[in-house]
Amino acid sequence: MKSINDLDLQYFKHFHRDAAAASVTLEDHYLNIQIGTSGETEKEPPHNHPGLEPLIQILDPKLTYLVVGCGAGAEIGWLMNNGCKNVTGLDICEHLLDNCRKRFSVSTVLADMRKTGIEPGAYDVVLTHRSLHHMFYPFAALEEIARIASKMVMILNEPRKLWHKDLVRSILRKRIISGAQIYEYQFDYDDVERYMLFNGFRTRKHVNFWESGAGKQDVFHILSKALPNLGNRFSAVFEKL
């Protein structure tokens, strides 16, 4: 099954050339392309979001929260709407953090989520939402997230690697790099769970669900209840061993 088309091959050829010309790593070159292109206008997730609603009962307002890859603060709004006020946002893009502070009056940290410079166990809960899949090497960020979380790690709304998605991609000859030069990493949950165990955390809650950026969310809510195991997204909460 062919999953990479000729346009992808051309993209990566130029991508390597441009990274070498700038004398930066491939990951840093990619991040330079992505900084500021997302997270600007994203609204807080709805209260009945199938990937978040089952996790609301786990939120504890007494704990401290760090949202990595917070953008302009959609996830911070979600936390605050559910009673969590001791929240800090972290992002690599300064102007998104400025917007985040203006919207929610929270503390922020300007840093790369792979190397935050934050002390180990500095926050009770570290949360990331729809951020990891934009990275070429998301497990480097996962290791850092686990290092600075003392109680829980929340990995929310990330794409799953599934056979039926690969089949559709092959039939449609869909690119792995979109027209906006956005790459999407596909996660095998077994790998995520194993990696988190290596870093001292075990699964507390795991949900699969359906989501699409193309509208028709009512249909995807129904699918999330009827066929969760085939869902294209997952959310998970991990607790310290």
VMD Tcl script that draws the C-alpha trace (Angstrom):
set ca {
  {0.00 0.00 0.00}
  {1.56 3.29 -1.09}
  {1.10 6.00 1.55}
  {3.56 8.66 0.37}
  {2.93 10.36 -2.94}
  {5.24 12.24 -5.29}
  {4.30 15.66 -3.91}
  {5.42 14.51 -0.45}
  {8.76 13.37 -1.84}
  {9.30 16.73 -3.50}
  {8.35 18.55 -0.31}
  {10.87 16.64 1.78}
  {13.60 17.14 -0.80}
  {13.19 20.93 -0.53}
  {12.66 20.71 3.23}
  {16.06 19.06 3.75}
  {17.73 21.56 1.42}
  {16.25 24.56 3.24}
  {17.15 23.22 6.70}
  {20.75 22.65 5.59}
  {20.94 26.15 4.09}
  {19.74 27.63 7.39}
  {22.14 25.41 9.42}
  {19.34 24.18 11.69}
  {18.01 20.76 12.57}
  {15.06 19.36 10.63}
  {12.83 19.68 13.70}
  {13.79 23.30 14.33}
  {13.28 24.15 10.67}
  {9.82 22.64 10.82}
  {8.99 24.54 14.03}
  {10.14 27.78 12.40}
  {7.61 27.14 9.63}
  {4.83 26.33 12.10}
  {5.29 29.03 14.77}
  {2.29 31.27 14.86}
  {0.30 29.44 12.19}
  {-2.13 27.73 14.55}
  {-3.76 28.30 17.92}
  {-4.56 31.94 17.16}
  {-8.33 31.87 17.07}
  {-9.21 28.41 18.42}
  {-12.15 28.57 20.83}
  {-12.47 26.70 24.09}
  {-13.63 23.12 23.44}
  {-17.38 22.62 24.01}
  {-18.42 21.12 27.34}
  {-19.74 17.99 25.60}
  {-16.63 17.30 23.50}
  {-16.39 13.47 23.26}
  {-12.62 13.53 23.85}
  {-12.80 15.78 26.90}
  {-16.15 15.29 28.64}
  {-15.21 11.87 30.16}
  {-12.13 13.49 31.74}
  {-13.82 16.42 33.47}
  {-14.45 14.39 36.62}
  {-10.69 13.85 36.96}
  {-9.93 17.60 37.08}
  {-9.08 18.83 40.58}
  {-9.28 22.63 41.16}
  {-6.76 22.34 44.00}
  {-3.96 21.20 41.68}
  {-1.54 23.27 39.61}
  {-1.74 22.90 35.83}
  {0.75 23.59 33.04}
  {-0.65 23.61 29.50}
  {2.17 22.99 27.00}
  {1.64 24.15 23.44}
  {-1.13 26.38 24.79}
  {-1.30 28.72 21.78}
  {-3.77 31.51 22.53}
  {-5.26 29.53 25.39}
  {-8.21 27.40 24.26}
  {-7.31 24.63 26.73}
  {-6.75 27.15 29.51}
  {-10.29 28.38 28.94}
  {-11.55 24.80 29.17}
  {-9.72 24.23 32.46}
  {-10.98 27.50 33.96}
  {-14.55 26.80 32.87}
  {-14.26 23.57 34.87}
  {-13.03 25.23 38.06}
  {-9.24 25.01 37.64}
  {-7.75 28.45 38.27}
  {-4.09 27.73 39.06}
  {-3.07 27.40 35.41}
  {0.07 28.35 33.50}
  {0.52 28.32 29.72}
  {3.67 27.36 27.82}
  {4.32 27.92 24.13}
  {7.20 28.56 21.75}
  {5.42 31.50 20.09}
  {5.60 34.81 21.96}
  {2.69 36.57 20.28}
  {0.35 33.65 21.01}
  {1.38 33.82 24.67}
  {0.60 37.55 24.65}
  {-2.91 36.77 23.43}
  {-3.21 34.04 26.04}
  {-2.32 36.43 28.87}
  {-4.78 39.03 27.60}
  {-7.62 36.50 27.35}
  {-7.15 34.74 30.67}
  {-4.74 36.75 32.88}
  {-2.55 33.72 33.53}
  {1.19 33.24 33.94}
  {3.01 32.05 30.83}
  {6.35 30.46 29.94}
  {8.08 31.05 26.60}
  {9.81 27.74 25.85}
  {10.13 24.73 23.58}
  {8.06 21.88 25.01}
  {10.96 19.50 24.32}
  {13.31 21.50 26.59}
  {11.36 23.71 28.96}
  {14.02 24.50 31.55}
  {11.40 23.89 34.26}
  {12.32 22.08 37.46}
  {11.32 18.39 37.76}
  {7.85 17.89 39.26}
  {7.16 21.63 39.24}
  {3.46 21.19 38.34}
  {0.88 18.70 39.61}
  {-0.59 18.22 36.14}
  {0.92 18.82 32.71}
  {-1.59 18.92 29.86}
  {-1.19 19.02 26.10}
  {-4.09 19.28 23.68}
  {-3.83 18.87 19.89}
  {-0.14 19.79 19.94}
  {2.03 16.68 19.87}
  {0.96 15.51 16.42}
  {2.45 18.62 14.81}
  {5.94 17.52 15.85}
  {8.27 15.22 13.93}
  {9.54 13.69 17.21}
  {6.67 13.98 19.74}
  {8.14 11.46 22.18}
  {10.90 13.92 23.08}
  {8.15 16.28 24.27}
  {6.40 13.44 26.11}
  {9.56 12.70 28.07}
  {9.87 16.34 29.08}
  {6.19 16.53 30.03}
  {6.56 13.49 32.27}
  {9.66 14.99 33.88}
  {7.90 18.16 35.05}
  {4.59 16.53 36.14}
  {4.38 15.38 39.76}
  {0.92 13.76 39.69}
  {-0.70 13.49 36.25}
  {-0.11 13.90 32.54}
  {-3.05 14.61 30.24}
  {-2.57 13.93 26.52}
  {-5.71 15.17 24.82}
  {-7.14 14.97 21.32}
  {-4.35 13.35 19.32}
  {-4.64 11.36 16.05}
  {-4.58 7.57 16.12}
  {-2.72 5.41 13.60}
  {-5.38 3.10 12.16}
  {-5.58 0.75 9.21}
  {-8.75 2.32 7.81}
  {-7.14 5.79 7.82}
  {-4.15 4.41 5.90}
  {-6.52 2.73 3.43}
  {-8.43 5.96 2.75}
  {-5.17 7.89 2.46}
  {-3.89 5.38 -0.09}
  {-7.10 5.38 -2.16}
  {-7.33 9.18 -2.19}
  {-3.57 9.58 -2.52}
  {-3.79 12.07 0.32}
  {-0.56 13.83 1.23}
  {1.07 13.36 4.62}
  {1.98 17.05 4.42}
  {-1.01 19.32 3.89}
  {-1.06 22.32 1.60}
  {-0.35 24.48 4.68}
  {2.85 22.48 5.27}
  {1.42 20.88 8.41}
  {2.58 17.39 9.27}
  {0.40 15.11 11.38}
  {2.00 12.36 13.43}
  {-0.25 9.31 13.88}
  {-0.01 7.67 17.33}
  {-0.19 3.99 18.18}
  {-1.64 4.11 21.70}
  {0.30 1.03 22.80}
  {3.51 2.94 22.06}
  {2.28 5.97 24.02}
  {1.29 3.82 27.00}
  {4.60 1.94 26.96}
  {6.59 5.16 26.73}
  {4.69 6.73 29.62}
  {5.36 3.62 31.73}
  {9.07 4.01 31.02}
  {8.74 7.56 32.32}
  {6.93 6.58 35.51}
  {3.23 6.98 34.62}
  {0.38 4.51 34.09}
  {-2.95 4.96 32.32}
  {-5.77 6.22 34.51}
  {-8.31 6.99 31.77}
  {-8.24 6.42 28.02}
  {-10.97 7.26 25.51}
  {-11.18 6.95 21.73}
  {-13.51 9.21 19.77}
  {-14.28 10.71 16.38}
  {-13.53 14.27 15.32}
  {-13.33 16.17 12.06}
  {-12.42 19.71 11.17}
  {-14.89 19.54 8.28}
  {-18.05 20.11 10.32}
  {-20.86 17.58 10.88}
  {-19.85 17.27 14.55}
  {-23.28 15.85 15.49}
  {-22.51 12.82 13.31}
  {-19.11 12.41 14.96}
  {-20.65 12.60 18.43}
  {-22.92 9.71 17.45}
  {-19.99 7.74 16.04}
  {-18.00 8.40 19.23}
  {-20.72 6.66 21.24}
  {-21.44 3.87 18.75}
  {-17.96 3.00 17.42}
  {-15.35 4.44 19.80}
  {-12.76 1.76 19.07}
  {-12.63 2.90 15.43}
  {-12.36 6.55 16.43}
  {-9.72 8.64 14.70}
  {-8.63 10.43 17.93}
  {-7.75 9.60 21.53}
  {-7.43 11.34 24.89}
  {-5.68 9.85 27.91}
  {-4.82 10.69 31.50}
  {-1.75 9.15 33.11}
  {-1.02 9.09 36.84}
  {2.31 8.80 38.62}
  {3.29 5.25 39.57}
}
mol new
graphics top color blue
foreach p $ca { graphics top sphere $p radius 0.5 }
foreach p [lrange $ca 0 end-1] q [lrange $ca 1 end] { graphics top cylinder $p $q radius 0.2 }
display resetview
